[in-house]
Amino acid sequence: MKYKKGLALVTAAILGITLCACGGPAQDDPTGSQTPDGNTSEQGSGGGDTDDSREDGEEKIVTIAYDQTWNSLNPYSSTGVMGDTVCNQIFDNLIAQGMSGSVYPRLAERWETTDDNSAIIFYLNGDAKWHDGEPVTADDVVFTCKLITKGEIVTSRRQMMQNVAGTDDSGVELSADSVEVEKIDDLTVKMNMKKPMSGSMFLKQASYFFVLPEHLLKDVTPAEFMESDFWNNPVGNGPFKFESTIPGERVVYTVNKDYYMGEIGFDKLVIRSIASANLLSALMSGEVDLIPGSRVSFPTSDIPMAEAQDNLVVESLSSPGHVWLIVDNEKFDVATRQAFDMAINREEMVTELLGGKGMVREGMYASNNLYYDPAISEVSFSNKYDPQAAKAMLEENNFDFSQELLILYVTGDALREQTATLFQRDMANIGVTVNVQSVDLSTMMQMMRDKEADFAIMKTSSDGANPLENQDFFTIGGLYNLSHVTDPTGQDLFSKIMTALTDEEIKQYASQLQLWHAEAECYFFLYSPDITVIYNSRLSNMKTQDMSMSVFDYWNWKVD
């Protein structure tokens, strides 16, 4: 075996995120006193007070705000990265993925691949413990692998298992006990791969692999797993212990004083859902301490006011992430999709919605993505804005201009709402009527699956060094194939990228992928907003560039 990784930061081409950073309805009430249905009841172990005021200076509480919500405290029930973020405070992954392909140790303090690239071996941190004091061991990792590959469990978060020997293409076990994950000793686990592949490609989805406690879940059947009572008071291994929640509005955590990565210098963490329009006032009042980057649509128009506040620090970073548009591939043929794309005024979106703080997207990868191919500018329809030509294309294609189409966006996300409105205006300019509707994330995804809407606005974070982002959106028959893509070309090229053993091969297939998609127009990639991180000056020594990937180095933070 050859040594591949260690305790220090390493760089690899990994999955920045295959799933859109989306959420359901955010609450307009910045005090967060009620749930969406008006109830004020909480669920949680402590029945504790969720008031995030700081009484008599006795507790140091940090409040992070998003303008999205989450659907569950079960990480394998998550439908988006907001759910992953909430769960990741309780449950750690084997590794964490930051920006630019950075990979950080978590439960796995190091790892290595075999010389023939047929297996990867993880060495666990011997200091890692569950919140009830039990040690985290190889048994927990093996148990998690065996559990989440059961056919009775429907989840998009077993992505890493799709590459493990003994599973089918969706990551489900081929037969009882077929999954080839084995315990070497109490702190060592070996995973055999279906095909030889680079360790970096295997790790691309490892941040979605949440390790679960065997001693607490071993008696839960796969049929009971998703809705088990365990998720009302989950016991994890992460930096914080679950205290209480008001579903859809906030989660309160207490610090894990035995956290293996280091001592955390504050007492409680609160994650809240607050509508975009109320974020600035919450920051100015000190009610919220941190807006952590691209997974929050902080209004661009509010940035100058935030910069003028003595108690706030504003950082702007270039982003490889994107706002994009789902379009029904079965309803609209390629020529119609190309015409729609030519009618979208992306420059106007960047100017009006972002105040110029962002860039137009030509295709699947941003121009600052490691795998971006400049040749795409020659074939992309996204940089050929021409509404007159677009309308002529529709007329030649016998498009039915009498029909009314529907575009969806996630409630409470101001940026996506404004994007949908500008798209509506662009379509009206070519004679196409589009109605706009806001829904929660789960409803939006289901409506797209059921073909009850024609378009949907999505938002995705990216680490800028991942050739496999959005892979699940091209899987034929997959849960996230929201555009109903039937052309297998994308799926096949993603598969080739996955099993490529050299970066040269990866770049070759990634180039083919983006050039194919530029003409196939399965999705419309619109623009990349700059990342804006805003935080109270009481916080310092934070690695803000990784926050858009929901990677937080809490043990390094200084909190006044």
C-alpha angles and dihedrals in degrees: 000000000000124000112248112164141019145177093290124081113282131189126229141152102262141159109279090193133319094196129066119257095241140139146180130257115331118211121255091206106087091196088067094216099145142041119236091269093050097257120134098197120121135206122216149105100265099039075220130174111268094196103129096201115121108241118205090333090280096129132037107218125182118199121200118191132205128178091224135067138220134236104216148000088230105097091206090054092054116126097191146011091271088065089047090052094052093046094044091068087064102031126043127211126221088257138003125229122217133175126307092022096301116160124197130194117248121153087351107063091189141353141191139193125227119255092256093048090237097121143021125215123207123203110204126219106257092212095059114114138176116248090257090059099258115132121253107240143174087264089067092052093048091045091052092050093049093046103047092047092062112118092229090066114079110198139141090208098081091078094129090054091062087077097046118101114254097040134096125239091281094051096257119139115260092219140343110311093355096129108109102222115125138184112236094181136329093292103028129079129180122203118193116213126223091230132009109275138160118271090236092058092048091050093051090093099030092103088071092055104097112189113227131205111258093194092059101037104033092101095048111101120225089248090056097040102093096049100031118142086239089082092060088066107013121193112210143164101239135108094280139043119226112251108167145323143205097209113245093005112060146344122208121206134183120216119266100233091193096052109150096219092063145285116310115220101218136057110228140019123206123192113195138184112225127167114255093245091060100047097090095051090048090052094046093051093049091242088121124038104188142029101189107208136261098005087070123064097218106184110257090216089062096055096086090053091048090050090053094058117102092212096052135077117202122198125183122199132180111253133212089195123103151210108225143170131241113217128185105250094189095053096043120044124219095268091052092048091050090052092050090050093051089055095057113101100212095170089058090051092053092046100042101033101032102028087234092304096129143030140256116257119230094188149316097334127046117239088252093054114111090234099046113131113208089208088078090078089070096057106026119112091201092078094046097080106179117141094184093054089044092055091047090052091053092049091050088050092052093242114186103240092182094072124095117225129201132223123190132205133179114267115249096023105115095188094054091044091054091045091053090049093052090047088052089053093047091052091048088056089064095042098262118133115218124178120206125222133174121217138157119273098258092049092048093052093046093048090053091049090049092045092240090134134036102214139018132190114232134183125205135185119218135189091216094235103072123104092185102059113135091016094140091057089068099045108118107241091002126147093246099042087112094159091056092238109192099173106099094203095096094046091049094050092048088053091052091050089050094056098037111120100200133052089234090060092045092053091048094054093039089055091051090048097053094042091051092049093048087068100031092055095200089158134012113236106202116177146326114239117211113253113253118195115186124182142165114262088238085079122072144154093048127147095230097174092072097047093090086065089050091249112141125179094206094165089065096048122110114211122188 
